[in-house]
Amino acid sequence: MTALRPDVREPVSSPRTRRPPVSHFTGPITGVWLAALAVTVLGWIVVAARGGDFLTVTTVVAILQNCVALGLVAAGQTVVILTGSLDLSVAYLISLGTLVAAETMESGSVLLAVLAVLALSAAAGLVNGLIITGLKVNAFIATLGTAFVLRGWIEDNYTGPAGKVPASFQHLGYDRMGPVPVSVFLLLAVAAVVWLITRRTTPGHHMYATGGDEHAARLSGVRTRRTVVLAHILCSLCVGAAALFLAARLGAGAPWAGTEARYDLESIAAVVLGGTALAGGRGGVTGTLGGVLVLSVLDNVFNQLGVDPFFKNVVRGVVIIAAVAVYARGRRTPQGRTA
């Protein structure tokens, strides 16, 4: 029996010998970061040709702040997609998280609010994981159903913004060190934790094994159900962090905080752009952050150019399809197998 790699689907002798593929900064990871650089340079040229100024402190701050919320959600989405699952409930969970955070901060303490949001998020992730693994419901349907439940609760109990976030907590959303918002360090910390879990721990190796070939992973002793549940809990905790950041930015809870920005589909798009396979077993958070940056830069360029929203979505769709096509073609050769 040979050791199972995420990109080679064959039985393994022991789940402890299971390791994710080693990245040498080739393939999709390098590609997406080079794409981010190319989009930035091209955006600067186009905006400059139209008489604008793209590379300003204001623009850099706006791009990085846009990266934070999407990056937090996408980091969590990466974890579940690595196991072959996904989560469509993230947008409504963000909205509910901002409301819980703001209302708790208004009537209680900041620490209590943070704990409440994280507990709510973990519970939502646990429910998603149990529905998928226990009831054998497809992840798309299960998380979509959870999204509708959260949506119903929000619409039944809220008609607009609620609660109030104290000024001390709003520093998370507005303070910066030079051109770098302090919230970027929150994103980097969460991404580092996700990277360590997925690349340097046994549960993380099991996530790759489950996504690569669930049946083979199960035969080799991996508790695939527990792995999927854990992945959904981690994903929802990342979403909770995004909800806390948005509450700090908005100063109150907002029923539309997650849905208006379409964080469900946007996060999946960022993960795919980063080279993580939707089928699971291949990818990582490093590439996902590159995908987040590409989307954020594109949004900022389009906003400065006053591009029609319909055309903006068309271009984003073309970029995503092209990226997936390139990755798929690269995986047909041994050189294309990357993490």
N, C-alpha and C positions, 0 to 999 in steps of 0.2 A: 504494500500500500504506500502511496506517496502523499506528501503533504499537500493540502488543498490551498491553492491561491485563489483570490477572488475572481481572477480572469481565466482560471482553468477549472472546469467543472468536473471533478472526479472525486471518488471517495477518499476519506482521510483516515489515518490511523488513530488520531487523538485530537480533540478540539484544542489542546494546549499547543500543538504544533502548528496550529492555524495562524497565519499571519497575513495581514493585508499586503498588497503589492508595494514594493519600495519605490518611492518616487525619486527620480533624479532630476526633477524640474524639466521634464520633457513632456511632449504631447499636449493634452488639453490645458494643463496648468500653465505652462509657458504660453500657449496660444491665447488663452483668455486674457492674461496680463499684457501680452503684446497688443491684443485687440483693444484693451483699455487705453494703452498708450497711443495707439493709432487713432482711436476715436477722439481722444483729447486734443491731439495735434491737428487733426482734420477739423474739429469743432473750432479750435482757435483760428485756423485759417479762414474758415467760412464766416465766422462772426466778425473777424477783422475786415474781411472783404466787404461786409455789409456796414462797416463803419462803427462796429461795436468793439468792446474790450472784454475778452473772455477770461484771460488769466489774471484776475484781480482777487484781492483778499476776500471780497464779498462773494464772488463766485466760488472760490475754493471752499469757503465756510458753508455755503449753501449745498454744494455737492457732498461734502463730508457729512453734514447733518442729514441729508436725504439717505445717505448710505447706512446710517445707524439703525433706524427702525427696520428697514428692509433687510439689512444684514443680520440683525438679531433673529428675525423670523426665518430667513433663508438658512442660517446656521442650524436651527432646529429642524427645518424641513430636510436638510441634507441627511440628518441622522435617520429619519424614518424612510427616506427614499433609498438609503444604503441597504436597508433591510427588505426592500421590495414593496414598501408601503408608501403612503402619502397622507397628508392632512389638509382637508379643505375647510376645516372649522376655524383656522387661525384668525381670519379676519374678524369674525364675530367674537372670538375669545379676546382679541385685542380690545374691541369696543367695550365689552363687559368689564375687562380688566381696568380700563381707564376710569370707568364709572365707580367700580368698587374702591379703587385707589383714592379717587378724589373725595368720595363720600366718607371714607374711613379717616382720611387725613383731616377733613373738616370737623369731624366729631371725636376723633381719637388722636393717635400719634402716627408719625411717619413710619416708625418701625412696625407698628401693628398693621398699617396699610400695606407695606411691602410684604410682610408675612402672609396677609390675607390674599393678596394677588397671587403670590407664588403657590399658596395652598390651593386656591381655586384652579390655577393652571395645571398643577399636578393632578388634581382630581379629574379635570377634563381629559388630560392625556391618559390617565388610568382607564377611564370609561371607554375612550376610543380603542385603546389596546385590548381591553376585555371583550368588547363587541366584535372586534376583528378576529381575535384568536379563540374566544370562547363560543361565540355564536356563528363563527365561520362566515361572517359577512364581508364582502369585498371592501377594501379600504376606501375606495372612492365613495361607495354608498354609505358606509358606516360614518365616515367623517362629514359627509354631506348632510346626513341625518342629524348629527350633532350640531352642525351649523344652523340648521333650521330650528332646532330646539333653543339654542342660544338666541337666535334672531327673534323667536316668538317671545322669549322672556324679556328681551330688551324692548321690543315694541309694545309689550303689555304694561311695562313699568316706567318707561321713559319716553318723553316727547321732545326732549332737548337736552342741552348740557346740564350736568348735575354735579354738586359738590364743589369744593374749592381746594386747590393745591397751595400750601403755604409757600411763601417766597423762598424760604430756605431750601426747599426741595426743587424749586424751579431753576436753581443754579445748574442742576444736571442737564437741563435742556438748553441753557443759554450761555453759560460760561465757556470761555475758551482760553487756550494758551497760544498766543499769537494767532495764526490762521487755523489752528487745530481745536475743534470743540472738545471739551472734556468728555463728552458722551462717546467720542471715538474710542477712548480708553476702555469704556464699558464694553463696546463691541469687540475690541481686541481681546479683552479678558475672557469674554464668553466664547469667542472663537478659539482661543487657546485651550480652554477647558474642553470644548468639543473635540478639538484635534487630539488632545491627550487621551481622552476617553476612547475615541475611535481608533487611534493608531498605537496606543501604548498600554491598553488594558485588555484583559481577557474578554469582558463583555463587548468591547469594541471589535475585537477579532471575530467574535460570534456574530456581530451585526453584518460584517462582510461575508461571512460564511452563509448566513441565512439568506442574504440577498443574492449571493452567487448561485447557490443551489440549496434550497430549503430541505429537500428530501435527503440529499447527501449529508448536510449538516446535522440533521436529526439522527441519521444512522451513525454518525461519528460521535454522538453523545451531546450535541449542542441542544439546549432547551430552547428551541426556536420560539415557542409561544412567549416565554418569559423575556426573551430578547426583543421581540416586537413590542411587547408592553412597555419595557424599559425605554425603548427608542421613542415611543409616543409620549411618555412622561417627560423625557429630556426635551423633546420638541416643544411641548407645551410650556415648560419652564422658560425656554428661550422666548417664547411668545409673551409670557408674563413680564420678562425683562423689557421687551419692546413696549408693552402696555404702560409700564412705569415711566419709561422715557417719554412716550407721547403725552402722558398725563402731565409730566413736568413741562413739556413744550406748550401744551394747550392751557394749562392753569386750571383745568376742570376736566371732568369726565365727559366724553362725547359718544353718543350712540353710533356715530358714523366714523369714528376714528380709524377703524380697521377696514371698513368696507369701501370708503371713498377712495382710498389708495389701492384697493384691490390687492391686499397683501397675500391673499391665498394664491392667486395666479401669478402675481409678480414674484413671489418667493420661489415658486416652482420654476419659473423662467430663469431666474438667477442661478438656481442649482443646475439646470440643464446647460446653461451657457458655461458654467464652470466645469463641465465635463463629467458630471455624475450621471451614470446611466439610470434611466427611469426604472429599468428592470431590477436594479439593485446590484450590490456586490462590487461596484467600481466607482471611484470618485473620492471626494473629500472636501472639507471645508475651505481649504486653501484656494481651490479653483472657484468655489462658490463666492468668496469675497471678490474675486476678479469679476465674476458675472454681475455682482451687485454694483461694482464701480462702473462697468460698462453701461448698465441701465441708468444709473444716476447721472453720468456725464451726458448721455443721449437726451435725457429729460431736460437737463439744464440748457443744452444747446438748442433744443426745440423751443424752449420757453423764450430764450433770448431772440430767436429768429421769428417768433410769433407763428410757428407752424400750426396748421389746422390739426385739431385733436385726432380726426379720422386718419389723416396722413401719418401722424405720429405713430398710431397703432399699427398701420400698415408697415412702416419701416421697422418697428420693433419686431413684428411677426416675421418679416423677411430675415432679420438678423438671427433670430432664434432658430428658424428652419435651416438657414445656411450653416450655423454652428453645429447643429445636430448632424447634418449631412456630412460635414467635414470630419467630425469625431467618428461617425459610423464607418466612413471610408478608411480612416486611419486604423481602426480596430481590426480590419481585415488582414492586416499584416502584423507580425510579431512586434515590429517597432512601434505599432500604434497602441500597444497595451500599456496603459499608464493608470496611475491612481488619481 
